[in-house]
Amino acid sequence: MSETSIFSEFERELGKKVSFDKEQIAKYSVAPYVVSPILSKLSKGILGIVNVFDEDDLRITLQLAYKHNIPLVLRGRGTSTIGQVIPLKPSIIVDISNFSNTLTIDKDYVTVYPGNKVIDVLKYLRKRGKTLKVYPSSLYISTIGGYISGGDVGIGSFQFGYHFHAGIRYLKVLSSDGKTIEVRGIDTLGFAQAAGTNGAITEAEISIMNEDDWKDQLVSSDNLIEILETIKILPREKVRRVTIEDSRALSLVGRLEGLRKWNLIVSSTLKVGNEINAKFLDELAFAAAYVTFSKISNFKNFFYEVRLLSLEEFYDVVSEIKKSLGDEVMIHGDVMTLRGKIIIYTVFMSEKSNFRLIEDVMRRKGIPFEIHSIYINDRVDEPERLELMKKYKRLLDPKDILNPGKLRLDT
C-alpha cells in the first residue's frame, strides 16, 4: 500500500485528530528545551502528527501503525533534553498532551493520566495538603506521562532519589498492536525511563506525601569543602531539596549580590542558613539549569555537559576545572540520594572551546566524558530495570514500532 493510501486510512479513522500538514510537522520538529547539538542531528523526520484524547484514540493509532509498520514516537510537551522524542526513523508523532482525565487520590497515591500537566497534578494535591514525592524541573509545561516514561530525577530527589523508586504502584499499558496489560509492583520499573519504547502508558498510580512548609535558605562559603561537609550532615527527612551554585551562576539567575565563591541552597523545615526568596530555583533544577543559562549567559558559543559525581569526585573535578577556568565556567549541582549514596547531578556550562580542557580533567580523574547517548541502555544504571525494559519490549513491541532504535536488545 502506498504512503498516500496509508495516510488516508489514518485520516479516515481519526479525522481531524491526525495531520500531515507541513506547518504542523515543522512545529513538532522543534523541542522547547535544549537538546544536545549532537543528538539533534540524528532526527530522521516526522511523517505526521496524531493528537490522542483518550485510550480509544491511542488504541486506533497503535493498531493502524502496527498494521502498516509505521514507527510511532509518543510525545507529551517535548521537554526531554536527551532526545527521547527525536525520531531515529521517519515516524508519526503521537501527541499525548491532551490525554487527560479526572485525578483521584487515596492516602498514599494519586491516579494520573499521561496528558495531565505536572503543574495541574501539583495544584490538585496541594489543595489537599499533599504533593508528589519527586517531580520535574519542567513542572510548568511537562506532562506526567512524559515524566514517568522519560524522566528520572527531579525536585525531591535528595529525599527519594529517582521518581520511580519513590513509588509507582500501578500502570496500565497498551502494546504496539493496541492490547491492554496491567502492571504492578516491581514490573512497573520496566516502563519508567523507557521513553515509550516498550508500551504506551494510559494510566498510572504514583506515590504522594504530605506537603510541609519548606523554607529556602542560603549557606555560603569560599571553601568548597565546608559546603560539601554541610551536605553530609543534612537529614533527608527534613530536607526537600539541595542545590550547589558557584557565585557567577547564582548571581546571574538569582540576581543576588555579595555572594561568596560557593553557595548552597537548601529547602528545609529546619534552620540551616539565611532564609531567601528563591522563586528562581525552579529555573535551576537539573536540566532546567542548562536550558535557563543557555538563554541568559553571555557565552558566545554556549555548551554544557552533565555528570553524576560523588562528593569526593565533585571536589576533585570542580576544584581543578575552576583553578584553570575560574568564572569562564559555571557550575551547578543538584544533590540527590541514589541507593543510599549522595550523588551530585553536576552541570558544567561554558564556551564550547573550553570543553577540551574539561574533558581532559575528566579523563585524568577516571571519569568517562561523553555527550548524552540516544540509547536508553546507556542511561539506565540498574541492570535489573534494563532487563525488565527489554522483556516488555520483546513482549509488547516485537516489530520495534514504538520509538524504534533506542532500546537495544543485544546489550
N, C-alpha and C positions, 0 to 999 in steps of 0.2 A: 504494500500500500504506500502511496506517495506521502510525502510530508504534508502536502496541502490537504489531502484526504484525512490524515490523522488529526490535523489541527481542526478541521471541520467537525470531526467527531467530538472533540473536546468542547467546541462551541455549542454543538447540538445538545450535549448532555449538561453543560454547566452554564450556558447562556452568557450573561454579562459578567459572570464571575471570572471568566477567562479573557485574557487579552494577548494579542500578538502585535500590538501597536508599537512602533519603533520608539516613540517618545516614552511610553511606559517602560519599555525594556531599558532605555537609557537611564531612567530614574532608578531602576533596581540594580543597575550596574555600578552604582556608587554607594559605598558604605559611609554612614555618618561618623564612624570612628576611624582613627588612623590604623592602617594595616601596613605591615612590613612591605617596603617597596619591592622586595624580592618576591614575596608571596603574591602581590597584586598582579605581577606579570604572568602568573600561572593561569589566570582565568581564560576559559575556552568559550565563553559567551553564553548568553541567555536566549532560549528559543521563544519563551513566552512566560506569562505570569498567570497563576490561578489564585484568586482570593477565596479562601475557605472560611465559612462562618460557623460550621458545626461538623459533627462527626460524619454525617451523611455526605457533605461536600468533600471531605477528605477521603472517604472511602471510595467514592466515584473517581476521584482524581488518581488515587493509587491503582485502582483496577484498570483504568484506561492506560496508564503508564506501563503497568505490568504487561498488559495485552500487546502493546506496541514497542516494548523495550525502550521507553523514553526515560532518561535519567531525571530524577527529581531532587531538588535541594529545598528543604524546609527552612523558612526564614521568619524570625519574629520581627524585630526592628533593626536588625543588621548591625548590632553594636559589638559584635565579635572583633577583636583586634588581631586574631591569629588565623584568619582565613577560613573559618568554618562554613561561611556562606559563599565562598568562591567556588564556582563550578569547575571541576577538572575535566569534565566532558560537557559539550553543549547540552544544556539542561533547561527544564521548566522550573521556575521558582514558585514554590508554594508558600504564599503569604499567610501565616497563621495569626497575624496580629489582631484580626477581628474575631478569632475563635475564642469566645468567652462565654461565661455562664455565671450564675449566682454563686458567690462564695459562701461556704458554711464552715463552722468550726466546732470542735469539741474541746476538751480540756487541753490537749497537747498537740493537736494537728489542725491544719486548715486544708480544705479541699479546694483545689485550684484547677484552672483550665489553661491551655497553652497561650491563648491570647490575652489573658488577664495581665494588665500592666503591673509591674512590681510596685510602683508608687500607689496604685489603687489597692493592692493587697495590703500594703503597709498602713494606708489610711483606714481601711476596714478593720484591721487588727487593733490599731492604736485607739480607736473609739471604744474598744472592748478591753483596753488595758494590756494588750498583747503585742508582740512583734515577731518577725521572723528571726530565727537564731542567726542565720547568715544571709546577707543579701548583697547584690552587686553595686558597685560604684555608679553604674549606669542606671540607677533605680528610677530616674525621672523619665526615661524613654524606653527602657527594655521591657520585654515580656517575660513572664515567669517561665513559660515553656522554653524559651531560648536560654534562660539561665540554667534551668535544670539540665538540659541536654548539652549545653555548650560551656557553662561556667564551672568554676571550681572554688575559688576563694572569694572573699568579699568582706564587708563590714560585719564584724562578729567572729572573724577567723582567729583572733587572738584567744578567744574562749573555746571555739569549737573546731577550728581547722577548716577542712573542706566542707562545703554546704551539704554534700551527700553523706558525710559522716555525722553531721548534726542530726540527720534523720529523714529518710523517705520511707513512709510506711507502705505505700501502695502506688502502683502505676497501672493505667490502662493504656495498652499499646496496640496500634494497628500494624500488621505486616505489610510488605510491599504489594501483596495481592488483595489487601483490604480485610483480612481476617483479624478478629479481636482476640487478644490474650490479656490476662490479668497477672500482674507480677507483684509479689510481696517479699518482705524481708530482704535478705542479702542479695537476692537476684535483681533488686532494683538498681544495684550498683553497676549492673551491666548496661544500663541506659544513661546514667548520669555521666556527663562529659563525653558521650559518644557522638555528639553532633548530628544526631538523627541518621546515623549510618546504618542502624540495625532495626529501626522501627520508628513509628510516629506516635509520640505521646499525646493522648487526648484527655487525660485526667490524672491528677496526682494528689496524694495526701502528704504534706510536708510538715515538719515539726515547728512548733512555735514556743515562745517563752513569755513570761511576764515582762512588761516594759518598765525599766527602772528610770530614775532621774539621773541620767548620766551627765556629768559636768566636764566640759572640755578644759583641760589645764595644760600649761606650758612649763616644761623644765628645760633650762638652757645651760650649756657649759662649753668652754673652749677645749675641754678634754673629752675625746670620744669614748675613752674607757669608762669615764664616770657615767655617761649616757647608757652604755651597754650594761654596766653593773646595776643601774636603776631598773632596767628591763628585767633582769634576773629575779628581782625580789617582788615584782608586781603580782598580786594574787589574781589568778584568772577569773575567779568567781565574782570579783569586784571591779574588773576592768573590761570594758567593752571593746576598746579599740586603741591601738598604739601605732604611732607613725613617727619616723625619724626624717628630719629635713636638714639639709645644710642651710647656711644663712642666706645664700643667694636665692635658693628655691623658695624658702618660706617668705622672704621679704618681697619677692616678685608676686607670688599668688596671694599671700596674706596681707600684703601692704603694711607689714609690721616694721618698726624701726628699732635700732639699738639691740639687734639680735647678736648673740654670741655665735661661735662657729657651728655648733651643733645644737639641734633643738628637738625635743621630744614632746609630742602632743599626745596626751593620754585622756581618754574618755572614761571616767570612773565615778563611782559613788563615794570613793574615798578622797581625802585631801592629799594630793601628791605634788601639786605645783601651783602656779598662779592661774586663776581662772581667766579664760579668754573667750571672746566671741568668735568661735571658729566655724562660722557658716560656710567658709570656703573649703572645709575639709572634704566635702563630697566631690570637689573638683580634683582631689588629690589621691583618692583611694585606688590603689592597684593600677589597672590600665588607664583609669581616668587621668593619672599623673602625666603620662606622655602625650595624651590627647590634649590636655589643657596647655602644657608647656609648648607643644608644637605651635599653638596659636599665639602665645603671649611672649615667648622668649625672643631675644634678638639674634639668635643664631641664624646665619645666612643659609646654612645647609643642615637643618635640624636632623639629628639622628638619635636613636635610642637603642638600648639593649636591656634585657632583663635577666637576672639570675636569682635563684633561690640559694641564699647563703646562711650558714650558721653564724652565730655571734662572732666566733673566732675568725671565720673566713671574711666576714664583713669588715672587721677591724683591719686585718692584713691587707685585703684588696683595696679597700677605700682609702686607707692611710697612704699607700704607695701611689695610687692614682691622683689623690689630692695633692700630694707632695710635688708631683710633676705638672699637673694642670691647674691646680688652685681653683679659682672661680670659673675657669673655662669649662669645667664640667659641673653639672648639678646632680646631686644625689638625693633620691627619695627612697624611703624604705617602709613598707608596711610589715608589721611584725605579726607573725602567725604562730600557732602551735599545731604542728603536724606530727601526729603519732607520738605525742608527749614531748617533742623537742621544739625549742624555739627556733624558728626559721624566719629570715628577713627576705621578703619579696623586694629585691633591690633593683631600682631603675637608674641607669646611667644615661644622662642626656647631655649632648654636646654637639659641636661641629662634627660632621661625618669624618673629616680628616683626622680627628683625634682618636678615632677608634682603632687605629693601628697600634697606638701605644697601649690603649686599654686592653686590646686583645693580647698583646704581649705579656702584660701583667697577669692576666687571667691564666695564660698557658704556663707561665713560670710558677704560679701558685697551684698548678694542677687542677684548675677548674675549666672544664670544656667551655669554649666560647663559640657559639654558633647562632645564627639567626633562627627565629622560631621555625619549627618544622610544620609542614602542611599535614603530616601524618599523625593521627591520633596515637598510634603506637609510641611515638617519641615524646608524648606529653603525659602519658599515664605512668605513674611511678609505683604502681602496685600491681604485680603480675597477676594476682587473683582477679582483680577487676578487669584487666585486659582480656583474660581468658573468658570471662563472662560475656564481654562485648563480642568476642569472636564467636562464642557459642550461639548467641542470639542472631548474629549476622548470618551465620550458616542456616539457622532455622527459619528466620523471618525474611531474609532478603538474599536468597541464593543466586539471583541474577545480577546482584550488585547494581540495583537501580537507585537506591537511596544514598544520596551524597557519595557517588561512586569514587573509588580510588583512594579514599582517605583512611580506611581501616584495612591494614594489611593482615591477611590471614596466615601468611607464611612465616612471620617472625613474632 
